[in-house]
């Protein structure tokens, strides 16, 4: 996205934020706003597509129904369904709603029909699963929008007018990140209201870039990319773009966020037939069976609870480790799940809390199994604290491969001290990202930054992967010169005494003291 378009988007979103301030929580504000952004995008997309189809008929989409040429209307509808997966008549476009607002009309009933028409147009089509329930989180009757119908109509009208200024740059659809940028901006602005778990369904773009570049290393093209906790889908999209992936797969537990992920795919011009995203708990109800993928990326919820039910002892994803991840910390359940879905030539990269590197009990046994029995762990990358929204804990990236080229060592990178502080959030800049990725790709050893530890060293450390055990970042302090310090103190005391005398003389001259 260009900086100009990005700034324009943020200006519009700030206007919307001020309009909705006091009416609803930050979370509700985000979902309403993103839903309306998506509606506007779909309206403009269908109008552009239909106008291209009608180019040789010398008629615009908005005038199509005036011709009463049913054969032509049916042909346009069919072509739009085939190419875009949905269809909406001109009277249900975003621009029609804006014209109603200009006339001071009550838009709510018509707006509700507009959103329903989009979903209904996909019933019975291949795209039905990708569009069904997309706007289910937009409740136009919600009391959060106002007490009376007039209040609700006024508020929604103001929001839509503010969003009307967004330019999607549809001629450059493959380069835009409207939803991702809007989402990150809103979480950044309203993190306190969005709740401490906000970071669980959005991965900062710089972290996404690291994960993406790692899994596409050595690959000219990915056949498939998978994220079992895909959140809003931005990590999946970045990886798919970077690896020219043919197919995108994901699962998301939160129904609202699942809707955002599907919106995000379509906003990025990913055809409905090229992505398969499911709603559900990826651990309790895995939607992908024994399917394996070229690349697996994820930012799972940190140390989340899960059932750890006895039935999982016979689940192919977990059984080989001989022990289940604890109920209170599902980190290794997610890790084993991801490895199960990784093919033999693929790479997996996921974010995890530092605890997975050293915690004992069942987690220690799983970690030992992955190193000693499987030798899957390729690299451990320590990230700075406070780079995820809603949590300040330090995190790491685990890189796994089933068939490793460098199978006699594990690369450790300590990138925890290299970042830029921006307000309350720490940020990774391009130079930080480039250093991490190049160090991984070249398996470079850099003093106080990276180290290739042999499997024997790791065994000697009882399979503890805590990064400071392998990367020495200790900085010796220069010895303190006591004599120089005492001399400086005496000089300061002398200056203070002289200043006190000057003040006393001045006060006497003013007659304040005798």
C-alpha positions in Angstrom: 0.0 0.0 0.0 1.3 3.5 -0.9 2.1 5.8 2.0 -0.5 8.3 0.6 -3.2 5.7 0.5 -2.3 4.4 3.9 -2.4 7.9 5.4 -5.8 8.6 3.7 -7.2 5.4 5.2 -6.0 6.3 8.7 -7.5 9.7 8.4 -10.8 8.3 7.4 -10.7 5.7 10.2 -9.9 8.4 12.8 -13.0 10.2 11.6 -15.0 7.1 12.1 -13.5 6.5 15.5 -14.5 9.9 16.7 -18.0 9.3 15.3 -18.4 6.1 17.2 -16.5 7.2 20.3 -18.6 6.6 23.4 -21.2 4.4 21.6 -19.4 1.0 21.6 -16.2 -0.8 22.6 -13.1 -0.8 20.5 -13.7 -4.4 19.5 -17.3 -3.7 18.3 -16.0 -0.5 16.5 -13.4 -2.6 14.6 -15.9 -5.2 13.4 -18.5 -2.7 12.3 -16.0 -0.6 10.5 -14.2 -3.5 8.7 -17.5 -5.0 7.7 -18.5 -1.7 6.0 -15.1 -1.3 4.4 -15.6 -4.8 2.9 -19.1 -3.9 1.7 -17.7 -0.9 -0.1 -14.9 -2.9 -1.6 -17.3 -5.6 -2.9 -19.6 -3.0 -4.4 -16.7 -1.3 -6.3 -15.3 -4.7 -7.4 -18.6 -5.9 -8.9 -19.2 -2.6 -10.6 -15.8 -2.6 -12.2 -16.1 -6.2 -13.3 -19.6 -5.7 -14.7 -18.6 -2.5 -16.6 -15.7 -4.5 -18.2 -18.2 -7.2 -19.3 -20.5 -4.6 -20.7 -17.8 -2.5 -22.4 -18.8 -3.7 -26.0 -22.5 -3.3 -25.3 -21.9 0.4 -24.7 -23.8 0.4 -21.4 -22.8 0.8 -17.8 -23.7 -1.6 -15.0 -25.9 1.0 -13.3 -28.0 1.3 -16.4 -28.1 -2.4 -17.2 -31.5 -3.0 -15.6 -33.1 -0.1 -17.4 -32.6 -2.1 -20.6 -34.9 -4.9 -19.3 -32.7 -7.2 -21.4 -33.0 -10.3 -19.2 -30.7 -12.4 -21.3 -27.9 -9.7 -21.0 -28.6 -9.3 -17.2 -28.4 -13.1 -16.7 -25.1 -13.3 -18.7 -23.6 -10.5 -16.6 -24.7 -12.2 -13.4 -23.3 -15.5 -14.4 -19.9 -14.1 -15.4 -19.6 -12.2 -12.2 -20.5 -15.3 -10.1 -17.9 -17.3 -12.0 -15.1 -14.8 -11.7 -15.9 -13.1 -8.3 -18.0 -15.7 -6.6 -20.9 -13.2 -5.8 -23.3 -10.8 -7.4 -25.2 -7.7 -6.3 -27.6 -5.6 -8.3 -26.8 -1.9 -8.9 -29.6 -0.8 -6.4 -27.7 -2.6 -3.6 -24.3 -1.0 -4.2 -22.5 1.1 -1.6 -22.9 4.1 -3.8 -26.7 3.7 -3.7 -26.6 3.9 0.1 -24.5 7.1 -0.1 -27.1 8.7 -2.5 -29.8 7.8 0.0 -27.8 9.4 2.8 -27.5 12.6 0.7 -31.3 12.6 0.4 -31.6 12.3 4.3 -33.4 8.9 3.9 -33.4 6.1 6.5 -30.8 3.7 5.1 -31.0 0.9 7.7 -33.6 -1.4 6.1 -32.0 -1.1 2.7 -28.5 -1.5 4.0 -29.5 -4.7 5.7 -31.0 -6.0 2.5 -27.8 -5.0 0.6 -25.6 -7.1 2.9 -28.0 -10.0 2.7 -28.2 -9.9 -1.1 -24.4 -10.4 -1.3 -24.5 -13.5 0.8 -27.7 -14.9 -0.8 -26.2 -14.5 -4.3 -23.7 -17.3 -3.5 -26.2 -19.9 -2.3 -25.8 -23.0 -4.3 -22.5 -21.8 -5.8 -19.0 -23.0 -5.2 -18.3 -19.8 -3.3 -21.1 -20.3 -0.8 -18.8 -21.4 2.1 -16.6 -18.4 1.6 -19.3 -15.8 1.6 -21.9 -17.3 4.0 -22.4 -15.3 7.2 -19.7 -12.7 6.3 -21.7 -9.8 7.6 -23.2 -11.7 10.6 -21.4 -9.4 13.1 -23.1 -6.3 11.8 -26.2 -5.8 13.9 -27.9 -2.7 12.6 -30.5 -3.0 15.4 -27.9 -3.0 18.1 -28.7 -0.6 21.0 -25.0 0.3 20.9 -25.8 2.4 17.8 -28.3 4.6 19.5 -31.6 4.5 21.4 -33.9 5.4 18.5 -34.0 4.4 14.8 -33.1 8.0 13.9 -30.1 7.9 16.2 -28.9 4.6 14.7 -29.5 5.9 11.1 -27.6 9.1 11.8 -24.6 7.3 13.3 -24.3 4.7 10.6 -24.8 7.3 7.9 -21.9 9.3 9.3 -19.7 6.2 9.4 -20.5 5.3 5.8 -19.9 8.8 4.5 -16.5 8.9 6.3 -15.6 5.5 4.7 -16.7 6.7 1.3 -13.5 8.6 0.9 -11.4 5.4 0.9 -9.7 4.7 -2.5 -9.1 1.0 -2.9 -6.9 1.5 -5.9 -8.5 -1.5 -7.6 -6.2 -1.3 -10.6 -3.4 -2.3 -8.1 -5.4 -4.9 -6.1 -2.6 -7.3 -5.6 -0.5 -4.7 -3.8 -3.1 -3.3 -1.3 -3.5 -4.3 2.3 -6.5 -2.2 3.2 -8.0 -4.6 5.8 -4.6 -5.6 7.3 -3.5 -2.0 7.6 -6.9 -0.9 9.0 -6.9 -3.7 11.5 -3.4 -3.0 12.7 -4.1 0.7 13.0 -7.3 0.1 15.0 -5.7 -2.4 17.3 -2.8 0.0 17.8 -5.1 2.9 18.6 -7.6 1.1 20.7 -5.7 -1.8 22.2 -6.8 -1.1 25.7 -10.5 -1.3 24.7 -9.9 -4.3 22.4 -8.7 -6.4 25.3 -5.4 -8.0 26.2 -6.0 -10.8 23.7 -6.0 -8.5 20.7 -2.6 -9.7 19.5 -3.8 -13.3 19.2 -5.6 -12.6 16.0 -3.3 -10.2 14.4 0.4 -10.7 13.8 2.4 -7.5 13.3 3.5 -7.1 9.7 7.2 -7.2 10.5 6.9 -10.5 12.4 4.7 -11.9 9.5 7.5 -10.9 7.1 10.1 -12.9 9.1 7.9 -16.0 9.2 7.1 -15.7 5.5 10.7 -15.2 4.4 11.9 -18.1 6.5 9.3 -20.7 5.1 9.9 -19.6 1.5 13.7 -19.9 1.8 15.0 -22.2 -1.0 11.5 -22.4 -2.7 10.7 -20.9 -6.1 7.0 -21.6 -5.6 4.8 -22.9 -2.8 1.9 -25.2 -3.7 0.2 -24.6 -0.4 0.5 -22.6 2.8 -1.4 -23.3 6.0 -2.1 -21.5 9.3 -4.0 -23.4 11.9 -4.8 -20.3 14.0 -5.1 -17.8 11.1 -6.8 -14.9 12.8 -7.5 -12.1 10.3 -5.4 -14.0 7.7 -2.7 -11.3 7.1 0.1 -13.8 7.9 -1.3 -16.3 5.5 -1.6 -13.6 2.8 1.9 -12.3 3.2 3.3 -15.9 3.0 1.2 -16.8 0.0 2.3 -13.7 -1.9 5.9 -14.1 -1.0 5.9 -17.8 -2.1 3.5 -17.4 -5.0 1.3 -20.0 -3.3 -1.3 -21.8 -5.4 -3.6 -22.5 -2.5 -4.2 -21.0 1.0 -5.6 -23.0 3.9 -6.5 -22.0 7.4 -8.7 -22.4 10.5 -9.8 -19.9 13.0 -11.7 -20.5 16.3 -13.3 -17.1 16.8 -16.3 -16.7 14.4 -15.9 -12.9 14.1 -12.2 -13.2 13.3 -13.0 -16.0 10.9 -15.2 -13.6 9.0 -12.4 -11.1 8.9 -10.0 -13.7 7.5 -12.4 -14.4 4.6 -12.9 -10.7 4.0 -9.1 -10.3 3.9 -8.7 -13.0 1.3 -11.2 -11.4 -1.0 -9.9 -7.9 -0.4 -6.6 -9.1 -1.6 -8.1 -10.4 -4.8 -7.6 -14.1 -3.8 -10.2 -16.0 -5.8 -12.8 -17.8 -3.7 -11.6 -21.2 -5.2 -8.0 -20.6 -4.1 -8.5 -20.4 -0.4 -10.1 -22.8 2.1 -10.6 -21.3 5.6 -12.7 -23.0 8.3 -14.3 -21.9 11.5 -13.5 -24.1 14.5 -11.0 -25.1 17.2 -8.0 -26.4 15.4 -6.9 -28.7 18.2 -10.3 -30.1 19.2 -11.7 -30.3 15.7 -9.0 -30.4 13.0 -10.7 -29.6 9.7 -7.8 -30.8 7.5 -7.5 -34.5 8.4 -4.1 -35.9 7.2 -3.5 -33.2 4.6 0.1 -31.9 4.5 1.3 -28.5 3.2 4.5 -27.0 1.7 4.6 -24.2 4.4 3.1 -23.8 7.8 3.1 -20.5 9.6 1.3 -19.5 12.8 1.0 -17.1 15.7 -1.0 -19.4 18.1 -2.5 -18.0 21.3 0.2 -18.0 23.9 -0.1 -20.6 26.7 -3.8 -21.1 26.1 -5.8 -23.8 27.9 -7.0 -26.9 26.0 -8.8 -30.1 27.0 -5.8 -32.4 26.8 -8.5 -35.1 26.7 -7.5 -38.8 26.9 -8.8 -39.3 23.3 -5.8 -37.3 22.1 -3.4 -40.1 23.3 -4.6 -42.0 20.2 -4.6 -38.9 17.9 -1.9 -39.2 15.2 -0.9 -35.6 15.7 0.1 -36.1 19.4 0.5 -39.8 20.1 4.1 -40.3 18.9 5.4 -37.8 21.4 4.2 -40.2 24.1 2.7 -37.4 26.3 0.2 -34.6 25.8 0.9 -30.9 26.4 -0.5 -29.8 29.8 -4.1 -28.5 30.0 -3.0 -25.1 31.1 -0.5 -24.6 28.2 -1.4 -25.7 24.7 1.8 -24.4 23.1 3.2 -27.8 22.3 -0.2 -29.1 21.2 -0.2 -26.4 18.5 3.4 -27.2 17.6 2.8 -30.9 17.2 -0.4 -30.2 15.3 1.6 -28.0 12.8 4.4 -30.5 12.4 1.8 -33.2 11.6 0.5 -31.0 8.7 3.9 -30.2 7.3 5.1 -32.3 4.4 8.6 -33.8 4.2 10.1 -31.0 2.0 8.3 -28.1 3.8 9.2 -25.6 6.5 7.2 -24.5 9.5 7.7 -21.3 11.4 5.6 -20.3 14.4 5.7 -17.8 17.2 5.7 -19.0 20.8 6.4 -17.8 24.3 9.9 -18.3 25.6 8.6 -20.9 28.1 8.5 -23.6 25.4 12.3 -23.5 25.3 12.9 -24.5 28.9 9.8 -25.6 30.7 9.9 -29.1 32.1 7.5 -31.9 32.9 5.5 -33.0 29.8 6.7 -30.1 27.7 10.3 -31.1 28.4 9.5 -34.6 27.2 8.0 -33.3 24.0 10.9 -31.0 23.4 13.3 -33.9 23.9 11.3 -36.0 21.5 11.4 -33.4 18.8 15.2 -33.0 19.1 16.5 -36.5 20.1 14.0 -38.7 18.3 13.0 -36.6 15.3 15.6 -33.9 14.9 13.0 -31.5 13.5 14.1 -28.2 15.2 16.1 -26.1 12.7 16.4 -22.8 14.4 15.3 -20.7 17.5 15.0 -17.0 17.0 14.5 -14.7 20.1 12.4 -11.6 19.4 12.2 -8.4 21.4 9.6 -8.0 24.1 6.5 -5.8 23.5 6.2 -6.3 19.8 2.8 -7.9 19.9 -0.4 -6.0 20.6 -1.9 -6.8 24.0 1.1 -8.5 25.5 4.6 -7.4 26.5 6.1 -10.8 27.0 9.2 -11.7 25.0 8.6 -14.3 22.3 10.5 -16.5 20.0 10.2 -18.1 16.6 10.5 -21.9 16.2 11.6 -23.1 12.8 11.0 -26.8 12.0 11.8 -29.1 9.1 11.3 -32.8 8.8 14.2 -33.3 6.5 16.9 -30.9 7.6 20.0 -30.1 5.5 22.0 -29.0 8.6 20.9 -31.9 10.8 23.8 -31.9 13.2 23.1 -28.5 14.9 20.4 -26.0 15.8 20.8 -22.3 15.0 20.1 -19.9 17.8 19.6 -16.2 17.0 19.2 -13.6 19.8 17.5 -10.6 18.1 15.9 -9.5 21.4 18.0 -6.3 21.7 17.7 -4.9 18.2 14.5 -2.9 17.8 13.2 0.7 17.7 10.9 1.9 20.4 7.8 3.7 19.0 5.6 5.2 21.7 4.6 2.2 23.9 5.4 -0.5 21.2 8.7 -1.9 20.1 9.1 -2.2 16.3 11.4 -4.2 14.1 12.8 -2.1 11.2 13.9 -3.3 7.8 17.5 -3.7 8.9 16.5 -5.8 11.9 14.4 -8.1 9.8 17.0 -8.4 7.1 19.7 -9.3 9.6 17.4 -12.1 11.1 16.5 -13.6 7.8 20.1 -13.5 6.3 21.5 -15.0 9.5 19.0 -17.8 9.3 19.5 -18.4 5.6 23.3 -18.4 5.8 23.4 -20.0 9.3 26.0 -17.4 10.2 27.6 -17.2 13.6 27.8 -13.6 14.8 29.3 -12.7 18.2 26.6 -12.0 20.8 23.9 -12.5 18.2 23.9 -16.1 16.8 25.4 -19.5 17.3 25.1 -23.0 15.8 24.8 -25.4 18.8 25.6 -29.0 18.1 23.1 -31.7 19.1 25.7 -32.9 21.6 25.8 -29.5 23.3 22.0 -29.4 23.5 22.0 -32.9 25.0 24.5 -31.8 27.6 22.1 -29.0 28.5 19.4 -31.6 29.0 17.6 -30.4 25.9 17.0 -27.0 27.4 16.8 -24.5 24.5 16.9 -21.3 26.4 18.8 -18.9 24.1 21.2 -17.4 26.7 22.7 -20.9 27.2 24.0 -20.7 23.6 24.3 -17.0 22.7 26.4 -15.1 25.1 25.2 -11.5 25.1 26.9 -10.5 28.3 28.6 -7.1 28.1 31.5 -6.5 30.5 31.2 -3.2 32.2 34.3 -0.9 32.3 35.8 -0.8 35.8 34.8 2.3 37.8 37.6 4.8 38.5 36.8 5.7 42.1 39.4 8.5 42.2 37.8 10.2 39.1 34.4 9.8 40.6 35.5 11.4 43.9 37.2 14.3 42.1 34.0 14.9 40.1 31.9 14.9 43.3 34.3 17.5 44.9 34.0 19.7 41.9 30.3 19.6 41.9 30.2 20.4 45.7 32.5 23.4 45.1 30.2 24.7 42.3 27.2 24.2 44.6 28.9 26.1 47.5 29.8 29.0 45.1 26.2 29.1 43.8 24.8 29.2 47.4 27.0 32.2 48.1 25.9 34.0 45.0 22.2 33.4 45.9 22.8 34.7 49.5 24.4 37.9 48.2 21.6 38.5 45.7 18.9 38.0 48.4 20.7 40.5 50.7 20.8 43.1 47.9 17.0 42.6 47.5 16.5 43.0 51.2 14.9 39.7 51.5 17.4 38.4 54.1 19.7 40.3 56.4 
